Amino acid sequence: MTDSRTGRKAGRVCVLTVFTILLVAFPAIVFDFYYDLNDDTLIKDIVSGAYTGAPSGYCVQLLYPLAWLIALLYKVVPSVAWYGLFLCVCQFGVVILIAMRLTAIFKTTKGRIMALLAAFFLFYGLFLREFVIVQYSVTSGMCMMCAIFLFITSDDKKGNNAIPLVLVALAFMIRTEVCLMLMPFVLYAGMFKWASEEKIFTVENVRKYLLLIGFALLGMFAVFSLDLLAYHGNEWSNFRDFFDARTKLYDFYGIPDYEQNIDFYESVGLSRESYTLLENYNFALDDSIDTWLLESIAEYQKDRLNNTFGFVSKKSVSEALWLYKDRLMHNASAADLAVVAAYGIYLLFCLAPAAKKGQFWKAFGKTMPKIAFLLLIRSVLWLYLYMVDRLLDRVTMPLIMGELACIIGFWLRDMHRFAGVHEDMPEKEKPKVTAVTVYLFVVFLLTAAFGKNFMRVSSEYEARERADNRWYALMDYCRENEERYYVIDVYSSTSYEGAAYSEKIFRDADNAYKNFDYCGGWFAKSPLSRQKLADRGFRDLQSALLKQTKVCFVAAPNRDMDWMETYYAKRGVNIACERVDEIRTDSGETAFFVYGLKKQ
């Protein structure tokens, strides 16, 4: 018996080892790993020290305890890409945790191999891009997905839920908004587990589930309190207010047109020239664009938007419902279709075996309310995204992941239970629809999506490499001219021909100081951005740019610079934007123009 158990354990370890090697090797060899957006690279620059010259935990996007820990790692070993490595470890780690759970559920080697094969095609058939082009919001969603799956599939009697709790806390620190968005799925998973108990309202069960809720809330409260404490100083508190107002305006409310609302803008003292800086996101140039001004514009715009029971949104409920229906009926992605297929497979392989046992309606009565409530949760969340107009991949992919984790978790728990299967049942009495049959079917479905997704990721990867040549040419140019400081036009720094400017995670991880900054963006006007400018001996960007020999402005060749001359003229300073240099790629293509501001 001992030798048999040891053999099964060794077989499980062997299968998991092979799966882990293939899981990591495939994207690492075929592709490489990119940060998704310049938002991600900016976080990396802050915590690594490339932004100011010293690693800092004040990156705003991650909660401070996590950012502080990553910054500490950079202080100890600066040459390692700790931030990117952390994101990759989280993403591959959650898949390995799921694989470990699958090998615990399936007892035979054949069943385990098929389960892991299905998992491989599931993740790379639907989410290959998210593993190759890494985004911290998606990483948070993956942690939540894993927590949901592990919680639903844990053993009712011996289940240890410490890991799901840690994953929820980790997701909360990586991207708080994504964690909270997926929290309904976590709560629903808890309700499902509690309702699955033989005796629901026993003292032991009440204590167990209330303690789980208590530990989760306590963990989130603790890290959030540490974050608030870290940003408690006046400078950072003021900037957080500015950051929140900017987020409302740009991400949720939108900026009202100047000409149509000229009376309002004149009442708050915003000129047409300064408004242009809000339009092109270069608002760091104007110190008069402060928290009060952004909050005033946000409040004004708020009154002009839809208001549904106190919830402000760009679109009404009816508009959101129409768009939601249109997505389901006409614009479904591969991931959307996978969710539909998962619902269908769940119902088929739960109800069909139950029907053979003459228990179809009993299984139907237990299954449909569960599915209906899950559909309600997902519909409310999708409607919310349509109402606020935040249908970004980095938001919708975590939502799809959370829903799939619920469906697959329900499926694994209910498929045999509704068929009356138990461990002691003789093999010949078990249903003919085996786990291997189910997973062969799943692999068949997902393999079809794999090829298309692979080509899509390959195409984007090539486009990013072309954009990369331009972005690295910019960084090399700034590094070679370290005596100067460079201010970059925000929209010139976002993308090239649809491919986002970013950086490879594990390329040139020296984290050397970057002698440039953006003329706006989510970190503009922060204490660290002001420190970065002060370290170069400048008071503000507006006056710094007038020192042509020390500071230059960088923009894409197709960017019109008339707005800059008009803005300074409004401030009583006549300048001319003179092109003083060009930044070229290795192939000789002009990537950016370098401008000097010359007083007339």
C-alpha positions, 0 to 999 in steps of 0.5 A: 500500500505504501509503495503504491501511494509513493508511486502515485505521488511520484507520478503526480510530481512528474506530471506536474514538473513536465507541465510546469516546464512546458508552461513556462518554456513555450512563451519564453522560447517562442516569444518573450515577455513585454510590459503591456503599456507605458503605465507598466513601464512607469511603475517599473521605473519608479520602484526600480529607481530608474525614475528618480535614481533611487527605488521608491514604493510611492508608485500610487498604482500598487498598494504601498506595502507591495511596492515597498517590498519590490523597491527593497529588492531593487535596492538589494540587487538592482540588476534584476527585473524584480517587478516584471519577474514578480508579475510573471511569477504570479501569473505562472504561479497561479496556473501551477496552483490550479494544476496541482489542484487538478492533479489532486482531483483526478486520481489516475495518471491518464486523467491527470494528463488530460486535465493538465492538457486541457488547462494548457490549451485553456490558458494559452488558447484564450489568454496567451497574450496576457502571459506574453504581454504582461499587465498588472491589472490582468495579473491581479485578475489571475490571482482572483481567478485562482483564489475562486477556483481553489476555494470552490474545489477545496475539500469540504472536510479537509480544505485549507483556504489559506492560499486563496486568502493570500491570493485575494490579499495579493490581488488587492495590493496589485490592483485594488479596483480589479480585486473589488470588481471580481469580489462578487464571484468570490462571495458567490463561491463562498455562498456555494461552498456554504450551501454545499455543506450537509448541515448549513447552519451548524455552529462549526460551519458558521464559525468557519465561514465567518472566520474566512470572511473576517480574515479576508477583510482583515488582510485587506484592511491591514494592507490598505491602512498601511497604504493610507499611512504611507501616503499620509503626508501633505504632499502625497495626500494632495497628489492622491486627491489630484490623481483621483480627480484626474481619473474621474475626468479622463477615465469615467466622465470625459472632458466637456468641449471648450467652445460649447461650455465656454462660460463654465471654463471662464468661470473657473479661470481655464483659458482655451490654451490651457484647455488644449493641455488637458486635451493633449494630456500635457497638463504638467506644463501648467501649474494652474491645472490643479486639484481644485480645477480638475474637481470643478470640471469633474463635478460640472461634467458629472451633472451632464451625464446619466444619473441612475439612482446616484450612479453617474455614468456615460451611458444609460442602463438602456444603452448599456443593455443594448451594447451588452446584447450586441456583444453577446449576439454579434461581437463575441470574442473567443473568450466570450465563446469559451464562456458560453461553451463552458456553461453548455459543457457544465450543464451537459455533463452534469445533467446527462449522467443524472438523467441516466440515473433518473434524477434529471429534474433533481439535478436540474433544480440544483443546477439552474438556480446556481447558473442563473445567479452566476449569469446575474452577477456577470451581467451586472458587472458587464453592464457596469463596464458598458455604462462607464465605457471601460471596455478595455482588455485589461478590465474585461479579461479578468472578468472573463477569468473570474467567471470561468473559474466559477463555472469550471469549479462548479463543473468539477464538483457537480459532474459526478455528484449529480450522477451519484458517483462516490469513491467506493463505487465499483468501476463498472457502475460508474457513468460511461462519460469519464473525465478523460472523455470530457477533457478530450472534448474540451481540448478539442474545442480549445485547440481550435482557438489556440491557433487563431490566438497564436497568430494574433499574438504573433502579429502583435508581437511583431508590431511591438518589436517595430515600435520597440525599435523607435522607443529604444532609440529614444531611450538610447538618445537620451542616455547618450545626451545625459547632460540634457533633460527631455520632456516627452509629449504624452500622446507621442509616447503611447504607441506607433501604428497601433502598437503600444510603446513599452519595454521587454521585461528582461531586456537591459534590466540595469535600471539606470536613471532616465533623464526624461519625463512625460509632460503629463500622465497619471504620475504628473505633478506627483512629489516624485515628479517634482523631485525629479525636476528639482534634482536637475535644478528646475522649478517647473516644466514651464520655465525649464523648457525655456532653457534650450541648452539644458531642456528639450521637448520630444514629439513624434514627427507628425505632431503639430507644435503650434499649441506650444507656441500659443500656450507660451504666448498666452503667458506673455512669452513669445517662443518658437519651437525649433527642431534641433535634432532628430532621433533615428532608429538603427534602420535610419527611420526618423522616430522623434523630433527634438525641439528647443524653445527659443525666445523671440 
